[in-house]
Amino acid sequence: MINAYKRATKDALDKAVIITKMVQEEYVILFDYIVMNKVMKILKEDNAVIIQQDSGESCRIVFSIRKNSGQKISARLQKISNVLLTLQNVY
């Protein structure tokens, strides 16, 4: 009986599909339209995924990025004047 359980477990593990997911952080950034190019350049260079974007005189972007890149992009964006960056979610 023990051998049957061992074989069943081994068989199940051999057939299992391993799914690897990266931990993501979701940020909201508020800024003036005049710095849009700087913000977009940083988001593009750091491979951020834009989830939502509202443009006008004041702009709002919701984006996600890998957790291990979060501090780097946060530091770069906060160097731009009149930028408010908030961590919204981690998943």
HUFENSUL-V449402 format. One record per residue. N is the residue number from 1. RES is the residue in one letter. PHI is phi in whole degrees, 0 to 359 (NA if undefined). PSI is psi in whole degrees, 0 to 359 (999 if undefined). Layout:
# HUFENSUL-V449402
n=N res=RES phi=PHI psi=PSI
n=N res=RES phi=PHI psi=PSI
This chain:
# HUFENSUL-V449402
n=1 res=M phi=NA psi=319
n=2 res=I phi=297 psi=318
n=3 res=N phi=296 psi=324
n=4 res=A phi=296 psi=317
n=5 res=Y phi=296 psi=319
n=6 res=K phi=299 psi=313
n=7 res=R phi=295 psi=319
n=8 res=A phi=296 psi=318
n=9 res=T phi=294 psi=314
n=10 res=K phi=299 psi=317
n=11 res=D phi=298 psi=316
n=12 res=A phi=297 psi=318
n=13 res=L phi=292 psi=323
n=14 res=D phi=294 psi=327
n=15 res=K phi=269 psi=353
n=16 res=A phi=291 psi=146
n=17 res=V phi=262 psi=127
n=18 res=I phi=267 psi=126
n=19 res=I phi=249 psi=122
n=20 res=T phi=255 psi=125
n=21 res=K phi=236 psi=143
n=22 res=M phi=266 psi=141
n=23 res=V phi=287 psi=130
n=24 res=Q phi=248 psi=149
n=25 res=E phi=246 psi=140
n=26 res=E phi=248 psi=127
n=27 res=Y phi=241 psi=156
n=28 res=V phi=241 psi=130
n=29 res=I phi=237 psi=132
n=30 res=L phi=243 psi=134
n=31 res=F phi=199 psi=166
n=32 res=D phi=280 psi=148
n=33 res=Y phi=304 psi=329
n=34 res=I phi=299 psi=336
n=35 res=V phi=256 psi=15
n=36 res=M phi=305 psi=314
n=37 res=N phi=299 psi=317
n=38 res=K phi=297 psi=315
n=39 res=V phi=296 psi=312
n=40 res=M phi=296 psi=324
n=41 res=K phi=297 psi=315
n=42 res=I phi=295 psi=315
n=43 res=L phi=300 psi=318
n=44 res=K phi=292 psi=315
n=45 res=E phi=298 psi=327
n=46 res=D phi=264 psi=12
n=47 res=N phi=58 psi=39
n=48 res=A phi=286 psi=148
n=49 res=V phi=256 psi=117
n=50 res=I phi=280 psi=123
n=51 res=I phi=266 psi=319
n=52 res=Q phi=210 psi=145
n=53 res=Q phi=217 psi=128
n=54 res=D phi=236 psi=123
n=55 res=S phi=243 psi=150
n=56 res=G phi=179 psi=210
n=57 res=E phi=296 psi=320
n=58 res=S phi=251 psi=142
n=59 res=C phi=242 psi=153
n=60 res=R phi=221 psi=128
n=61 res=I phi=230 psi=133
n=62 res=V phi=254 psi=126
n=63 res=F phi=220 psi=160
n=64 res=S phi=238 psi=154
n=65 res=I phi=207 psi=154
n=66 res=R phi=301 psi=141
n=67 res=K phi=304 psi=322
n=68 res=N phi=290 psi=350
n=69 res=S phi=255 psi=356
n=70 res=G phi=299 psi=314
n=71 res=Q phi=293 psi=323
n=72 res=K phi=296 psi=311
n=73 res=I phi=291 psi=325
n=74 res=S phi=299 psi=314
n=75 res=A phi=297 psi=318
n=76 res=R phi=294 psi=317
n=77 res=L phi=290 psi=325
n=78 res=Q phi=286 psi=349
n=79 res=K phi=285 psi=342
n=80 res=I phi=278 psi=133
n=81 res=S phi=292 psi=148
n=82 res=N phi=61 psi=37
n=83 res=V phi=247 psi=130
n=84 res=L phi=245 psi=118
n=85 res=L phi=242 psi=130
n=86 res=T phi=230 psi=132
n=87 res=L phi=283 psi=121
n=88 res=Q phi=260 psi=322
n=89 res=N phi=200 psi=152
n=90 res=V phi=232 psi=127
n=91 res=Y phi=216 psi=999
